[in-house]
Amino acid sequence: MEVFASDRPGLLRDITEVLSREKINVTAAHTHNRRERAHMRFTLQVTGIDQMQRAFTLIGEIPGVTAVHRSGGA
């Protein structure tokens, strides 16, 4: 999953709280911040497409998040 957002304190915490509530395991995370913009890539273990779509919707509702999508990984 890739997340693009305005960088701010607590952004990563807000995203991981959603993933935790949805019982999604994060197996890898990479964040890059530049010019007050955040680009985050997560490798997740989900039970299916419904769980993934729900997480994307919830993360998209976090203040400052501008885009959430499936990354081109495995």
CNS distance restraints for C-alpha pairs under 8 A (distance, minus, plus):
assign (resid   1 and name CA) (resid  41 and name CA) 5.65 0.50 0.50
assign (resid   1 and name CA) (resid  42 and name CA) 5.16 0.50 0.50
assign (resid   1 and name CA) (resid  43 and name CA) 6.45 0.50 0.50
assign (resid   1 and name CA) (resid  44 and name CA) 7.40 0.50 0.50
assign (resid   1 and name CA) (resid  68 and name CA) 7.04 0.50 0.50
assign (resid   1 and name CA) (resid  69 and name CA) 5.69 0.50 0.50
assign (resid   1 and name CA) (resid  70 and name CA) 4.47 0.50 0.50
assign (resid   1 and name CA) (resid  71 and name CA) 4.99 0.50 0.50
assign (resid   2 and name CA) (resid  39 and name CA) 7.14 0.50 0.50
assign (resid   2 and name CA) (resid  40 and name CA) 5.60 0.50 0.50
assign (resid   2 and name CA) (resid  41 and name CA) 4.49 0.50 0.50
assign (resid   2 and name CA) (resid  42 and name CA) 6.45 0.50 0.50
assign (resid   2 and name CA) (resid  67 and name CA) 7.99 0.50 0.50
assign (resid   2 and name CA) (resid  68 and name CA) 5.66 0.50 0.50
assign (resid   2 and name CA) (resid  69 and name CA) 5.40 0.50 0.50
assign (resid   2 and name CA) (resid  70 and name CA) 6.07 0.50 0.50
assign (resid   2 and name CA) (resid  71 and name CA) 5.56 0.50 0.50
assign (resid   3 and name CA) (resid  38 and name CA) 7.81 0.50 0.50
assign (resid   3 and name CA) (resid  39 and name CA) 5.80 0.50 0.50
assign (resid   3 and name CA) (resid  40 and name CA) 5.08 0.50 0.50
assign (resid   3 and name CA) (resid  41 and name CA) 6.44 0.50 0.50
assign (resid   3 and name CA) (resid  65 and name CA) 7.14 0.50 0.50
assign (resid   3 and name CA) (resid  66 and name CA) 7.78 0.50 0.50
assign (resid   3 and name CA) (resid  67 and name CA) 5.81 0.50 0.50
assign (resid   3 and name CA) (resid  68 and name CA) 4.59 0.50 0.50
assign (resid   3 and name CA) (resid  69 and name CA) 6.77 0.50 0.50
assign (resid   4 and name CA) (resid  37 and name CA) 7.41 0.50 0.50
assign (resid   4 and name CA) (resid  38 and name CA) 5.70 0.50 0.50
assign (resid   4 and name CA) (resid  39 and name CA) 4.76 0.50 0.50
assign (resid   4 and name CA) (resid  40 and name CA) 6.54 0.50 0.50
assign (resid   4 and name CA) (resid  65 and name CA) 6.00 0.50 0.50
assign (resid   4 and name CA) (resid  66 and name CA) 5.65 0.50 0.50
assign (resid   4 and name CA) (resid  67 and name CA) 5.13 0.50 0.50
assign (resid   4 and name CA) (resid  68 and name CA) 6.49 0.50 0.50
assign (resid   5 and name CA) (resid  37 and name CA) 5.89 0.50 0.50
assign (resid   5 and name CA) (resid  38 and name CA) 5.15 0.50 0.50
assign (resid   5 and name CA) (resid  39 and name CA) 6.71 0.50 0.50
assign (resid   5 and name CA) (resid  64 and name CA) 5.29 0.50 0.50
assign (resid   5 and name CA) (resid  65 and name CA) 4.08 0.50 0.50
assign (resid   5 and name CA) (resid  66 and name CA) 5.07 0.50 0.50
assign (resid   5 and name CA) (resid  67 and name CA) 6.91 0.50 0.50
assign (resid   6 and name CA) (resid  36 and name CA) 5.96 0.50 0.50
assign (resid   6 and name CA) (resid  37 and name CA) 4.65 0.50 0.50
assign (resid   6 and name CA) (resid  38 and name CA) 5.85 0.50 0.50
assign (resid   6 and name CA) (resid  64 and name CA) 5.03 0.50 0.50
assign (resid   6 and name CA) (resid  65 and name CA) 6.45 0.50 0.50
assign (resid   6 and name CA) (resid  66 and name CA) 7.48 0.50 0.50
assign (resid   7 and name CA) (resid  11 and name CA) 6.90 0.50 0.50
assign (resid   7 and name CA) (resid  33 and name CA) 6.96 0.50 0.50
assign (resid   7 and name CA) (resid  36 and name CA) 5.02 0.50 0.50
assign (resid   7 and name CA) (resid  37 and name CA) 4.95 0.50 0.50
assign (resid   7 and name CA) (resid  38 and name CA) 5.03 0.50 0.50
assign (resid   7 and name CA) (resid  64 and name CA) 7.42 0.50 0.50
assign (resid   8 and name CA) (resid  36 and name CA) 7.67 0.50 0.50
assign (resid   8 and name CA) (resid  64 and name CA) 7.97 0.50 0.50
assign (resid  10 and name CA) (resid  14 and name CA) 6.10 0.50 0.50
assign (resid  11 and name CA) (resid  15 and name CA) 6.38 0.50 0.50
assign (resid  12 and name CA) (resid  16 and name CA) 6.17 0.50 0.50
assign (resid  13 and name CA) (resid  17 and name CA) 6.00 0.50 0.50
assign (resid  14 and name CA) (resid  18 and name CA) 6.53 0.50 0.50
assign (resid  14 and name CA) (resid  62 and name CA) 7.26 0.50 0.50
assign (resid  15 and name CA) (resid  19 and name CA) 6.50 0.50 0.50
assign (resid  15 and name CA) (resid  59 and name CA) 6.16 0.50 0.50
assign (resid  15 and name CA) (resid  62 and name CA) 7.63 0.50 0.50
assign (resid  16 and name CA) (resid  20 and name CA) 6.00 0.50 0.50
assign (resid  17 and name CA) (resid  21 and name CA) 6.09 0.50 0.50
assign (resid  18 and name CA) (resid  22 and name CA) 6.18 0.50 0.50
assign (resid  18 and name CA) (resid  55 and name CA) 7.01 0.50 0.50
assign (resid  18 and name CA) (resid  58 and name CA) 6.98 0.50 0.50
assign (resid  18 and name CA) (resid  59 and name CA) 6.79 0.50 0.50
assign (resid  19 and name CA) (resid  23 and name CA) 6.17 0.50 0.50
assign (resid  19 and name CA) (resid  24 and name CA) 5.14 0.50 0.50
assign (resid  19 and name CA) (resid  25 and name CA) 7.29 0.50 0.50
assign (resid  19 and name CA) (resid  26 and name CA) 7.84 0.50 0.50
assign (resid  19 and name CA) (resid  55 and name CA) 6.73 0.50 0.50
assign (resid  20 and name CA) (resid  24 and name CA) 5.87 0.50 0.50
assign (resid  20 and name CA) (resid  25 and name CA) 7.35 0.50 0.50
assign (resid  22 and name CA) (resid  51 and name CA) 7.59 0.50 0.50
assign (resid  22 and name CA) (resid  55 and name CA) 7.00 0.50 0.50
assign (resid  24 and name CA) (resid  44 and name CA) 6.66 0.50 0.50
assign (resid  24 and name CA) (resid  45 and name CA) 6.02 0.50 0.50
assign (resid  24 and name CA) (resid  46 and name CA) 5.76 0.50 0.50
assign (resid  25 and name CA) (resid  44 and name CA) 5.70 0.50 0.50
assign (resid  25 and name CA) (resid  45 and name CA) 5.20 0.50 0.50
assign (resid  25 and name CA) (resid  46 and name CA) 7.20 0.50 0.50
assign (resid  26 and name CA) (resid  42 and name CA) 6.75 0.50 0.50
assign (resid  26 and name CA) (resid  43 and name CA) 5.89 0.50 0.50
assign (resid  26 and name CA) (resid  44 and name CA) 4.66 0.50 0.50
assign (resid  26 and name CA) (resid  45 and name CA) 6.51 0.50 0.50
assign (resid  27 and name CA) (resid  42 and name CA) 7.59 0.50 0.50
assign (resid  27 and name CA) (resid  43 and name CA) 5.49 0.50 0.50
assign (resid  27 and name CA) (resid  44 and name CA) 5.81 0.50 0.50
assign (resid  27 and name CA) (resid  45 and name CA) 7.19 0.50 0.50
assign (resid  28 and name CA) (resid  42 and name CA) 5.65 0.50 0.50
assign (resid  28 and name CA) (resid  43 and name CA) 4.95 0.50 0.50
assign (resid  28 and name CA) (resid  44 and name CA) 7.32 0.50 0.50
assign (resid  29 and name CA) (resid  40 and name CA) 7.21 0.50 0.50
assign (resid  29 and name CA) (resid  41 and name CA) 5.71 0.50 0.50
assign (resid  29 and name CA) (resid  42 and name CA) 4.45 0.50 0.50
assign (resid  29 and name CA) (resid  43 and name CA) 6.37 0.50 0.50
assign (resid  30 and name CA) (resid  40 and name CA) 5.67 0.50 0.50
assign (resid  30 and name CA) (resid  41 and name CA) 5.17 0.50 0.50
assign (resid  30 and name CA) (resid  42 and name CA) 6.48 0.50 0.50
assign (resid  31 and name CA) (resid  38 and name CA) 7.08 0.50 0.50
assign (resid  31 and name CA) (resid  39 and name CA) 5.83 0.50 0.50
assign (resid  31 and name CA) (resid  40 and name CA) 4.32 0.50 0.50
assign (resid  31 and name CA) (resid  41 and name CA) 6.39 0.50 0.50
assign (resid  32 and name CA) (resid  38 and name CA) 5.81 0.50 0.50
assign (resid  32 and name CA) (resid  39 and name CA) 5.20 0.50 0.50
assign (resid  32 and name CA) (resid  40 and name CA) 6.26 0.50 0.50
assign (resid  33 and name CA) (resid  37 and name CA) 5.58 0.50 0.50
assign (resid  33 and name CA) (resid  38 and name CA) 4.44 0.50 0.50
assign (resid  33 and name CA) (resid  39 and name CA) 6.30 0.50 0.50
assign (resid  34 and name CA) (resid  38 and name CA) 6.59 0.50 0.50
assign (resid  41 and name CA) (resid  71 and name CA) 7.57 0.50 0.50
assign (resid  46 and name CA) (resid  51 and name CA) 6.40 0.50 0.50
assign (resid  46 and name CA) (resid  52 and name CA) 6.31 0.50 0.50
assign (resid  47 and name CA) (resid  51 and name CA) 6.41 0.50 0.50
assign (resid  47 and name CA) (resid  52 and name CA) 7.95 0.50 0.50
assign (resid  48 and name CA) (resid  52 and name CA) 6.47 0.50 0.50
assign (resid  49 and name CA) (resid  53 and name CA) 6.02 0.50 0.50
assign (resid  50 and name CA) (resid  54 and name CA) 6.15 0.50 0.50
assign (resid  51 and name CA) (resid  55 and name CA) 6.28 0.50 0.50
assign (resid  52 and name CA) (resid  56 and name CA) 6.23 0.50 0.50
assign (resid  53 and name CA) (resid  57 and name CA) 6.20 0.50 0.50
assign (resid  54 and name CA) (resid  58 and name CA) 6.22 0.50 0.50
assign (resid  55 and name CA) (resid  59 and name CA) 6.00 0.50 0.50
assign (resid  56 and name CA) (resid  60 and name CA) 5.98 0.50 0.50
assign (resid  56 and name CA) (resid  68 and name CA) 6.09 0.50 0.50
assign (resid  56 and name CA) (resid  69 and name CA) 7.10 0.50 0.50
assign (resid  57 and name CA) (resid  61 and name CA) 6.55 0.50 0.50
assign (resid  58 and name CA) (resid  62 and name CA) 6.96 0.50 0.50
assign (resid  59 and name CA) (resid  65 and name CA) 7.34 0.50 0.50
assign (resid  59 and name CA) (resid  68 and name CA) 7.27 0.50 0.50
assign (resid  60 and name CA) (resid  65 and name CA) 5.77 0.50 0.50
assign (resid  60 and name CA) (resid  66 and name CA) 7.00 0.50 0.50
assign (resid  60 and name CA) (resid  67 and name CA) 6.49 0.50 0.50
assign (resid  60 and name CA) (resid  68 and name CA) 6.09 0.50 0.50
assign (resid  61 and name CA) (resid  65 and name CA) 7.06 0.50 0.50
